[in-house]
Amino acid sequence: MTSLIDSHCHLDGERFAEDRPAVIERARAAGVELMVAIGTGDGPPDLEAGIRLAEAYPFIYATVGVHPHEAAKVTEETWPALIALTAHPKCVAVGEIGLDYHYDFSPRDVQQRVFVRQMEIARAAGQPIIIHTREAWADTVALIREHWAVELGGIFHCFSGGPAEAQEALDLGFHVSFSGIVTFPKATDIHEAARMVPADRILVETDSPYLAPIPYRGKRNEPAYVVETAKRVAELRGVSFEALAEQTSENWRRLCLQAGRRNG
């Protein structure tokens, strides 16, 4: 069976509270060999949402970080706790971090300060970063240019831009990850971006429980459905599903499990 990696899922959330083990089993049955549990959870003081899952399952890795929505919850105690968690053997990245000007759940200046501090922590840990950006592209890119170590790389997750934004992300040394949005018929800019990202810089994800792909659109998303996203990306790129699955899995391993950073 072809193996895939869901590079971004929120398995800790309440929407999985009643059937989380079954969701994970369905993913494995569908050929999802690894899942990355994003550790932002409900924000500080709990920073271990992803770590708890990674400790429970050998095929789940985790990230740690403060989402821009929860930036206002940060206290001075947050930073030493976050730094300590980056050393956990199953922690592969800092994220998702960035800016969200759509909801403004945290003030924009606070979001920016928290974003910059987390880039500093990731750089010190030698780990990539996972970027969330919504209606804040210019500021997100500007802060990355100023504060990030390009050689460590990272992921623009749930990419929702077009070819121009994808090129900017690539120029910054990032991978570009496509979610279920790429299966939507009207997402033509995203389709074009999925065609032009180089083979060695493309990833797939669910961002579950959000943004379920066709044919599950409107339902709760789950890691098993990354298969549908990968099929659509393969179709757009004119390659086989098997080749796309192998390439994206290799890309994720190289970025997040490379020798000298983490073993896996």
C-alpha contacts under 8 A as a table, 3 or more apart, distances in Angstrom:
res1	aa1	res2	aa2	distance
1	M	31	G	6.34
2	T	31	G	6.03
2	T	242	E	6.04
2	T	245	A	6.95
2	T	246	E	7.71
3	S	31	G	4.85
3	S	32	V	5.58
3	S	33	E	5.57
3	S	245	A	6.45
3	S	246	E	7.08
3	S	249	S	7.80
4	L	31	G	6.10
4	L	32	V	4.62
4	L	33	E	5.73
4	L	34	L	7.06
4	L	226	V	7.86
4	L	227	V	7.49
4	L	245	A	5.35
4	L	246	E	7.16
4	L	248	T	7.59
4	L	249	S	6.01
5	I	32	V	5.59
5	I	33	E	5.90
5	I	34	L	4.87
5	I	35	M	5.82
5	I	36	V	7.96
5	I	204	V	7.46
5	I	205	E	7.57
5	I	245	A	7.90
5	I	248	T	7.45
5	I	249	S	5.56
5	I	252	W	7.73
6	D	9	C	6.90
6	D	32	V	6.80
6	D	34	L	6.44
6	D	35	M	4.85
6	D	36	V	6.33
6	D	204	V	6.37
6	D	205	E	4.66
6	D	206	T	6.39
6	D	223	P	6.24
6	D	226	V	6.30
7	S	35	M	6.09
7	S	36	V	5.16
7	S	177	S	7.98
7	S	203	L	7.15
7	S	204	V	6.32
7	S	205	E	4.93
7	S	206	T	7.65
7	S	252	W	7.33
8	H	35	M	7.13
8	H	36	V	5.27
8	H	37	A	6.41
8	H	38	I	6.22
8	H	157	H	7.58
8	H	205	E	5.16
8	H	206	T	6.17
8	H	207	D	5.27
8	H	208	S	7.66
9	C	35	M	7.15
9	C	36	V	6.10
9	C	37	A	5.33
9	C	38	I	5.92
9	C	205	E	7.13
9	C	206	T	5.97
9	C	207	D	4.56
9	C	208	S	4.94
9	C	209	P	7.31
9	C	222	E	7.77
9	C	223	P	6.83
10	H	13	G	6.07
10	H	37	A	5.72
10	H	38	I	5.51
10	H	39	G	7.67
10	H	41	G	7.72
10	H	207	D	6.47
10	H	208	S	5.68
10	H	209	P	6.55
11	L	16	F	6.48
11	L	20	R	7.27
11	L	37	A	6.10
11	L	38	I	7.75
11	L	50	G	7.91
11	L	53	L	7.99
11	L	208	S	7.26
11	L	209	P	7.61
12	D	16	F	6.98
12	D	17	A	7.74
12	D	37	A	7.56
12	D	41	G	6.81
12	D	49	A	6.03
12	D	50	G	6.85
12	D	53	L	7.48
13	G	16	F	5.80
13	G	17	A	6.84
13	G	41	G	7.04
14	E	17	A	4.91
15	R	18	E	7.55
15	R	209	P	7.14
16	F	19	D	5.65
16	F	20	R	4.91
16	F	23	V	7.72
17	A	20	R	5.87
19	D	22	A	5.35
19	D	23	V	6.22
20	R	23	V	5.05
20	R	24	I	6.26
21	P	24	I	5.16
21	P	25	E	6.19
22	A	25	E	4.96
22	A	26	R	6.11
23	V	26	R	5.16
23	V	27	A	6.35
23	V	222	E	6.77
23	V	223	P	7.51
23	V	224	A	7.76
24	I	27	A	5.14
24	I	28	R	6.41
24	I	223	P	7.40
25	E	28	R	5.11
25	E	29	A	6.15
26	R	29	A	5.00
26	R	30	A	6.13
26	R	224	A	6.04
27	A	30	A	5.09
27	A	31	G	6.54
27	A	32	V	5.31
27	A	222	E	7.69
27	A	223	P	5.46
27	A	224	A	3.92
27	A	225	Y	7.71
28	R	31	G	5.23
28	R	32	V	4.92
28	R	33	E	6.10
28	R	224	A	7.34
29	A	32	V	7.27
29	A	224	A	7.96
30	A	224	A	5.68
30	A	227	V	7.50
31	G	224	A	7.72
32	V	35	M	7.19
32	V	223	P	7.45
32	V	224	A	6.59
32	V	226	V	7.97
33	E	59	F	6.71
34	L	59	F	5.00
34	L	60	I	5.71
34	L	61	Y	7.47
35	M	59	F	6.62
35	M	60	I	4.88
35	M	61	Y	6.31
35	M	223	P	7.47
36	V	60	I	5.74
36	V	61	Y	4.81
36	V	62	A	5.31
36	V	63	T	7.28
37	A	49	A	7.99
37	A	50	G	4.84
37	A	51	I	7.74
37	A	53	L	7.04
37	A	54	A	7.24
37	A	60	I	6.68
37	A	61	Y	6.11
37	A	62	A	4.73
37	A	63	T	6.53
38	I	41	G	7.53
38	I	49	A	7.60
38	I	50	G	5.40
38	I	62	A	5.83
38	I	63	T	5.12
38	I	64	V	6.87
38	I	95	G	7.00
38	I	96	E	6.92
39	G	47	L	6.48
39	G	48	E	6.11
39	G	49	A	4.83
39	G	50	G	3.95
39	G	51	I	6.80
39	G	62	A	6.31
39	G	63	T	5.01
39	G	64	V	4.61
39	G	65	G	6.24
39	G	95	G	7.27
39	G	96	E	7.80
40	T	43	G	5.65
40	T	47	L	6.33
40	T	48	E	7.85
40	T	49	A	6.67
40	T	50	G	7.46
40	T	63	T	7.81
40	T	64	V	6.13
40	T	65	G	5.25
40	T	66	V	5.31
40	T	67	H	5.79
40	T	95	G	7.09
40	T	96	E	6.72
41	G	46	D	7.43
41	G	47	L	7.09
41	G	48	E	7.86
41	G	49	A	5.44
41	G	50	G	7.63
42	D	46	D	7.25
42	D	70	E	7.31
43	G	46	D	6.07
43	G	47	L	6.54
43	G	66	V	5.87
43	G	67	H	6.93
43	G	70	E	5.33
43	G	71	A	7.81
43	G	73	K	6.90
44	P	47	L	5.89
44	P	66	V	7.18
44	P	70	E	7.42
44	P	73	K	5.87
44	P	74	V	6.11
44	P	78	T	6.71
45	P	73	K	7.76
45	P	74	V	7.69
45	P	78	T	6.62
46	D	49	A	6.97
47	L	50	G	7.99
47	L	64	V	6.37
47	L	65	G	6.79
47	L	66	V	7.68
47	L	81	A	7.79
47	L	82	L	6.99
48	E	51	I	4.96
48	E	52	R	6.07
48	E	64	V	6.96
48	E	85	L	7.86
49	A	52	R	5.70
49	A	53	L	7.10
50	G	53	L	5.41
50	G	54	A	6.28
50	G	61	Y	7.67
50	G	62	A	4.88
50	G	63	T	6.14
50	G	64	V	6.94
51	I	54	A	4.97
51	I	55	E	6.09
51	I	61	Y	7.61
51	I	62	A	5.48
51	I	63	T	7.26
51	I	64	V	7.68
51	I	90	K	7.12
51	I	91	C	7.08
52	R	55	E	5.27
52	R	56	A	6.43
53	L	56	A	5.05
53	L	57	Y	6.32
53	L	60	I	6.82
53	L	61	Y	7.92
53	L	62	A	7.65
54	A	57	Y	5.40
54	A	58	P	6.69
54	A	59	F	7.50
54	A	60	I	4.76
54	A	61	Y	5.03
54	A	62	A	5.83
54	A	90	K	6.35
55	E	58	P	7.10
55	E	60	I	7.94
55	E	90	K	7.54
57	Y	60	I	5.51
58	P	61	Y	7.86
61	Y	90	K	5.30
61	Y	91	C	6.35
61	Y	92	V	6.85
62	A	90	K	5.95
62	A	91	C	4.86
62	A	92	V	6.16
62	A	93	A	7.44
63	T	91	C	5.21
63	T	92	V	5.78
63	T	93	A	4.96
63	T	94	V	5.47
63	T	95	G	5.91
63	T	96	E	7.77
64	V	82	L	7.01
64	V	85	L	7.01
64	V	86	T	6.92
64	V	91	C	7.01
64	V	93	A	6.82
64	V	94	V	5.11
64	V	95	G	5.71
64	V	96	E	7.70
65	G	82	L	6.99
65	G	94	V	5.37
65	G	95	G	4.71
65	G	96	E	6.12
65	G	97	I	6.50
65	G	118	Q	7.37
66	V	70	E	6.35
66	V	71	A	6.32
66	V	95	G	6.90
66	V	96	E	6.90
66	V	97	I	6.10
66	V	114	V	7.80
67	H	70	E	5.49
67	H	71	A	6.41
67	H	95	G	7.21
67	H	96	E	5.69
67	H	97	I	5.05
67	H	98	G	6.98
67	H	132	H	7.83
68	P	71	A	4.98
68	P	97	I	6.17
68	P	98	G	5.83
68	P	99	L	5.44
68	P	100	D	6.10
68	P	105	F	7.88
68	P	106	S	6.83
68	P	111	Q	5.41
68	P	114	V	7.75
68	P	115	F	7.50
68	P	132	H	7.94
69	H	72	A	7.71
69	H	100	D	7.01
69	H	103	Y	7.87
69	H	104	D	7.09
69	H	105	F	5.08
69	H	106	S	5.59
69	H	111	Q	7.86
70	E	73	K	5.50
70	E	74	V	7.48
70	E	105	F	7.22
70	E	106	S	6.44
71	A	74	V	5.71
71	A	106	S	5.85
71	A	110	V	6.37
71	A	111	Q	5.46
71	A	114	V	6.14
72	A	106	S	5.32
72	A	107	P	7.27
72	A	110	V	6.45
72	A	111	Q	7.49
74	V	77	E	7.85
74	V	78	T	5.86
74	V	114	V	7.86
75	T	78	T	5.33
75	T	79	W	7.69
76	E	79	W	6.15
76	E	80	P	7.93
77	E	80	P	6.13
77	E	81	A	6.59
78	T	81	A	5.35
78	T	82	L	6.10
79	W	82	L	5.08
79	W	83	I	6.10
80	P	83	I	5.05
80	P	84	A	6.16
81	A	84	A	5.22
81	A	85	L	6.37
82	L	85	L	5.16
82	L	86	T	6.46
83	I	86	T	5.40
83	I	87	A	7.29
83	I	121	I	6.45
83	I	125	A	7.87
84	A	87	A	5.71
84	A	88	H	7.46
85	L	88	H	5.30
85	L	91	C	7.33
86	T	91	C	5.89
86	T	92	V	7.79
86	T	93	A	7.61
86	T	94	V	7.45
86	T	122	A	7.80
86	T	125	A	6.58
87	A	91	C	6.98
87	A	125	A	7.43
88	H	91	C	5.35
89	P	92	V	7.98
89	P	262	R	6.97
89	P	263	N	7.95
90	K	262	R	7.98
92	V	127	Q	6.64
92	V	128	P	7.59
92	V	256	C	5.49
92	V	257	L	7.00
92	V	262	R	7.09
93	A	122	A	7.43
93	A	127	Q	5.24
93	A	128	P	5.11
93	A	129	I	5.54
93	A	130	I	6.94
93	A	256	C	6.95
94	V	97	I	7.33
94	V	118	Q	7.35
94	V	122	A	5.94
94	V	127	Q	6.82
94	V	128	P	6.49
94	V	129	I	4.84
94	V	130	I	6.27
95	G	129	I	5.65
95	G	130	I	4.59
95	G	131	I	6.63
96	E	129	I	7.28
96	E	130	I	4.82
96	E	131	I	5.47
96	E	132	H	5.82
97	I	115	F	6.06
97	I	118	Q	7.52
97	I	129	I	7.40
97	I	130	I	6.18
97	I	131	I	5.20
97	I	132	H	5.58
98	G	111	Q	7.32
98	G	112	Q	7.52
98	G	115	F	5.40
98	G	131	I	5.40
98	G	132	H	4.92
98	G	133	T	5.72
98	G	140	T	6.54
99	L	108	R	7.65
99	L	111	Q	6.07
99	L	112	Q	6.86
99	L	115	F	7.39
99	L	132	H	6.33
99	L	133	T	5.06
99	L	134	R	6.59
99	L	136	A	6.10
99	L	139	D	7.94
99	L	140	T	6.34
100	D	103	Y	6.51
100	D	104	D	6.26
100	D	111	Q	7.97
100	D	132	H	7.31
100	D	133	T	5.59
100	D	134	R	4.75
100	D	135	E	6.46
100	D	136	A	6.18
101	Y	104	D	5.06
101	Y	108	R	7.15
101	Y	134	R	6.10
101	Y	135	E	5.39
101	Y	136	A	5.72
102	H	134	R	6.18
102	H	135	E	5.78
104	D	107	P	6.05
104	D	108	R	6.79
106	S	110	V	6.65
106	S	111	Q	6.34
107	P	110	V	5.30
107	P	111	Q	6.25
108	R	111	Q	4.96
108	R	112	Q	6.19
109	D	112	Q	5.10
109	D	113	R	6.29
110	V	113	R	5.15
110	V	114	V	6.14
111	Q	114	V	5.27
111	Q	115	F	6.02
112	Q	115	F	5.04
112	Q	116	V	6.20
113	R	116	V	5.26
113	R	117	R	6.22
114	V	117	R	5.16
114	V	118	Q	6.21
115	F	118	Q	5.27
115	F	119	M	6.34
116	V	119	M	5.11
116	V	120	E	6.39
116	V	143	L	7.16
116	V	147	H	6.65
117	R	120	E	5.09
117	R	121	I	6.36
118	Q	121	I	4.91
118	Q	122	A	6.09
119	M	122	A	5.09
119	M	123	R	6.06
119	M	129	I	7.22
119	M	147	H	6.87
119	M	148	W	6.14
120	E	123	R	5.14
120	E	124	A	6.26
120	E	147	H	7.42
120	E	148	W	7.50
121	I	124	A	5.18
121	I	125	A	6.25
122	A	125	A	5.00
122	A	126	G	6.01
122	A	127	Q	5.19
122	A	128	P	6.61
122	A	129	I	6.75
123	R	126	G	5.04
123	R	127	Q	6.27
123	R	128	P	7.72
123	R	148	W	7.32
123	R	149	A	6.53
123	R	152	L	7.44
124	A	127	Q	7.87
126	G	152	L	6.72
126	G	261	R	6.89
127	Q	152	L	6.43
127	Q	256	C	7.56
127	Q	261	R	7.30
128	P	152	L	5.38
128	P	153	G	5.26
128	P	154	G	4.49
128	P	155	I	7.61
128	P	255	L	7.46
128	P	256	C	7.06
129	I	153	G	7.01
129	I	154	G	4.56
129	I	155	I	6.38
130	I	154	G	5.59
130	I	155	I	4.75
130	I	156	F	6.11
130	I	157	H	6.42
131	I	154	G	7.48
131	I	155	I	5.99
131	I	156	F	4.87
131	I	157	H	5.88
132	H	156	F	6.79
132	H	157	H	6.31
132	H	158	C	7.84
133	T	136	A	5.79
133	T	137	W	6.16
133	T	140	T	6.68
134	R	137	W	6.79
136	A	139	D	5.63
136	A	140	T	6.00
137	W	140	T	5.12
137	W	141	V	6.12
138	A	141	V	5.32
138	A	142	A	6.10
139	D	142	A	5.03
139	D	143	L	6.16
140	T	143	L	5.39
140	T	144	I	6.28
141	V	144	I	5.09
141	V	145	R	6.12
142	A	145	R	5.14
142	A	146	E	6.28
143	L	146	E	5.08
143	L	147	H	5.87
143	L	148	W	7.67
144	I	147	H	5.28
144	I	148	W	4.99
144	I	172	L	7.97
145	R	148	W	6.13
145	R	172	L	7.34
149	A	152	L	5.82
149	A	153	G	7.40
150	V	153	G	5.40
150	V	172	L	6.06
150	V	173	G	5.55
150	V	174	F	7.91
151	E	173	G	6.78
152	L	173	G	7.97
153	G	172	L	7.75
153	G	173	G	5.24
153	G	174	F	5.05
153	G	175	H	7.37
153	G	255	L	7.44
154	G	173	G	7.30
154	G	174	F	4.86
154	G	175	H	6.06
154	G	255	L	7.60
155	I	174	F	5.39
155	I	175	H	4.72
155	I	176	V	5.71
155	I	177	S	6.60
156	F	159	F	6.06
156	F	169	A	7.11
156	F	174	F	6.75
156	F	175	H	6.36
156	F	176	V	5.12
156	F	177	S	6.08
157	H	176	V	6.52
157	H	177	S	4.95
157	H	178	F	6.95
157	H	179	S	7.91
157	H	205	E	7.97
158	C	177	S	5.72
158	C	178	F	5.28
158	C	179	S	5.08
158	C	181	I	7.93
158	C	205	E	7.32
158	C	207	D	7.00
159	F	176	V	6.53
159	F	177	S	5.82
159	F	178	F	5.48
159	F	179	S	7.10
159	F	190	I	7.54
160	S	181	I	7.64
160	S	190	I	6.02
161	G	164	A	7.72
161	G	165	E	5.63
161	G	166	A	6.73
161	G	189	D	6.55
161	G	190	I	5.90
161	G	193	A	7.43
162	G	165	E	5.55
162	G	166	A	6.17
162	G	189	D	4.46
162	G	190	I	5.22
162	G	191	H	7.90
162	G	192	E	6.54
162	G	193	A	5.19
163	P	166	A	4.93
163	P	167	Q	6.07
163	P	189	D	6.94
163	P	190	I	7.54
163	P	192	E	6.15
163	P	193	A	4.43
163	P	196	M	7.01
164	A	167	Q	5.17
164	A	168	E	6.42
165	E	168	E	5.01
165	E	169	A	6.29
166	A	169	A	5.09
166	A	170	L	6.18
166	A	176	V	7.07
166	A	193	A	6.17
166	A	197	V	7.09
167	Q	170	L	4.97
167	Q	171	D	6.02
167	Q	197	V	7.77
168	E	171	D	5.06
168	E	172	L	6.37
169	A	172	L	5.20
169	A	173	G	6.69
169	A	174	F	5.46
169	A	175	H	7.31
169	A	176	V	7.23
170	L	173	G	5.11
170	L	174	F	5.11
170	L	175	H	6.57
170	L	176	V	7.56
170	L	197	V	7.93
170	L	201	R	7.82
171	D	174	F	7.34
174	F	201	R	7.33
175	H	201	R	4.60
175	H	202	I	5.77
175	H	203	L	6.96
176	V	197	V	7.39
176	V	201	R	6.31
176	V	202	I	5.22
176	V	203	L	6.05
177	S	202	I	5.93
177	S	203	L	4.34
177	S	204	V	5.09
177	S	205	E	6.53
178	F	181	I	7.43
178	F	182	V	6.47
178	F	194	A	7.47
178	F	202	I	7.81
178	F	203	L	6.28
178	F	204	V	4.87
178	F	205	E	6.11
178	F	229	T	7.57
179	S	182	V	6.13
179	S	204	V	6.04
179	S	205	E	5.04
179	S	206	T	5.21
179	S	207	D	6.68
179	S	211	L	7.40
179	S	213	P	7.66
179	S	226	V	7.76
179	S	229	T	6.36
180	G	183	T	5.58
180	G	184	F	7.43
180	G	205	E	7.65
180	G	206	T	6.19
180	G	211	L	5.70
180	G	212	A	5.47
180	G	213	P	4.00
180	G	214	I	7.28
180	G	226	V	7.54
180	G	228	E	7.71
180	G	229	T	5.38
181	I	184	F	5.41
181	I	187	A	6.95
181	I	190	I	7.94
181	I	211	L	6.53
181	I	212	A	7.75
181	I	213	P	6.42
182	V	185	P	7.97
182	V	187	A	6.34
182	V	190	I	6.06
182	V	191	H	6.13
182	V	194	A	7.88
182	V	213	P	7.78
182	V	229	T	6.87
182	V	232	R	7.17
182	V	233	V	7.24
183	T	187	A	7.67
183	T	213	P	5.79
183	T	214	I	5.90
183	T	228	E	7.84
183	T	229	T	6.34
183	T	232	R	5.98
184	F	187	A	5.55
184	F	213	P	7.30
184	F	214	I	6.81
185	P	188	T	7.11
187	A	190	I	5.46
187	A	191	H	6.29
188	T	191	H	4.87
188	T	192	E	6.30
189	D	192	E	5.16
189	D	193	A	6.32
190	I	193	A	4.96
190	I	194	A	6.11
191	H	194	A	5.09
191	H	195	R	6.40
191	H	236	L	6.87
192	E	195	R	5.14
192	E	196	M	6.48
193	A	196	M	5.27
193	A	197	V	6.21
194	A	197	V	5.83
194	A	233	V	6.45
194	A	236	L	7.00
194	A	237	R	7.16
195	R	233	V	7.79
195	R	236	L	5.95
195	R	237	R	5.06
197	V	201	R	6.59
197	V	202	I	6.30
198	P	201	R	5.51
198	P	202	I	6.67
199	A	202	I	5.85
199	A	247	Q	7.01
200	D	247	Q	7.02
200	D	248	T	7.62
200	D	251	N	5.92
201	R	248	T	7.98
201	R	251	N	6.48
202	I	248	T	6.01
202	I	251	N	7.06
203	L	248	T	4.94
203	L	249	S	7.59
203	L	251	N	7.03
203	L	252	W	6.93
204	V	226	V	6.99
204	V	229	T	6.95
204	V	230	A	6.39
204	V	248	T	6.80
205	E	223	P	7.86
205	E	226	V	5.90
205	E	229	T	7.61
206	T	209	P	7.65
206	T	210	Y	7.47
206	T	211	L	7.28
206	T	212	A	7.10
206	T	221	N	7.00
206	T	222	E	6.77
206	T	223	P	5.93
206	T	225	Y	6.90
206	T	226	V	5.43
206	T	229	T	7.76
207	D	210	Y	5.67
207	D	211	L	6.89
207	D	221	N	7.76
208	S	211	L	6.83
208	S	212	A	7.13
208	S	220	R	7.37
208	S	221	N	4.72
208	S	222	E	4.99
208	S	223	P	6.48
209	P	212	A	7.33
209	P	220	R	5.28
209	P	221	N	4.26
209	P	222	E	5.65
210	Y	220	R	6.53
210	Y	221	N	5.50
211	L	217	R	6.99
211	L	218	G	7.58
211	L	220	R	7.88
211	L	221	N	6.35
212	A	216	Y	5.62
212	A	217	R	4.84
212	A	218	G	6.55
212	A	219	K	6.35
212	A	220	R	6.42
212	A	221	N	4.40
212	A	222	E	7.50
212	A	225	Y	7.31
213	P	216	Y	5.50
213	P	217	R	5.17
213	P	221	N	7.63
213	P	225	Y	7.03
213	P	228	E	6.55
213	P	229	T	6.39
214	I	217	R	4.96
214	I	228	E	7.24
216	Y	219	K	5.66
216	Y	220	R	7.90
216	Y	221	N	7.46
221	N	225	Y	6.88
222	E	225	Y	5.81
222	E	226	V	7.81
223	P	226	V	5.68
224	A	227	V	6.38
225	Y	228	E	5.55
225	Y	229	T	7.07
226	V	229	T	5.08
226	V	230	A	6.15
227	V	230	A	5.15
227	V	231	K	6.16
228	E	231	K	5.08
228	E	232	R	6.33
229	T	232	R	5.26
229	T	233	V	6.25
230	A	233	V	5.11
230	A	234	A	6.04
230	A	241	F	6.72
230	A	244	L	6.89
230	A	245	A	6.75
231	K	234	A	5.13
231	K	235	E	6.19
231	K	241	F	5.44
232	R	235	E	5.00
232	R	236	L	6.20
233	V	236	L	5.09
233	V	237	R	6.20
233	V	244	L	7.76
234	A	237	R	5.13
234	A	238	G	5.97
234	A	239	V	5.15
234	A	240	S	5.87
234	A	241	F	5.39
234	A	244	L	5.73
235	E	238	G	5.11
235	E	239	V	6.36
235	E	240	S	7.35
235	E	241	F	7.67
236	L	239	V	7.98
239	V	243	A	6.55
239	V	244	L	6.75
240	S	243	A	5.18
240	S	244	L	6.29
241	F	244	L	5.14
241	F	245	A	6.05
242	E	245	A	5.14
242	E	246	E	6.17
243	A	246	E	5.18
243	A	247	Q	6.06
244	L	247	Q	5.10
244	L	248	T	6.06
245	A	248	T	5.43
245	A	249	S	6.12
246	E	249	S	5.27
246	E	250	E	6.14
247	Q	250	E	5.12
247	Q	251	N	6.11
248	T	251	N	4.96
248	T	252	W	6.22
249	S	252	W	5.25
249	S	253	R	6.26
250	E	253	R	5.19
250	E	254	R	6.10
251	N	254	R	5.21
251	N	255	L	6.23
252	W	255	L	5.19
252	W	256	C	5.89
252	W	257	L	7.63
253	R	256	C	5.33
253	R	257	L	4.92
253	R	258	Q	6.49
254	R	257	L	5.75
254	R	258	Q	4.91
255	L	258	Q	6.04
256	C	261	R	7.72
256	C	262	R	7.33
257	L	261	R	6.41
257	L	262	R	4.95
257	L	263	N	5.93
257	L	264	G	6.05
258	Q	261	R	5.79
258	Q	262	R	6.26
258	Q	263	N	7.31
259	A	262	R	6.35
259	A	263	N	6.71
260	G	263	N	7.70
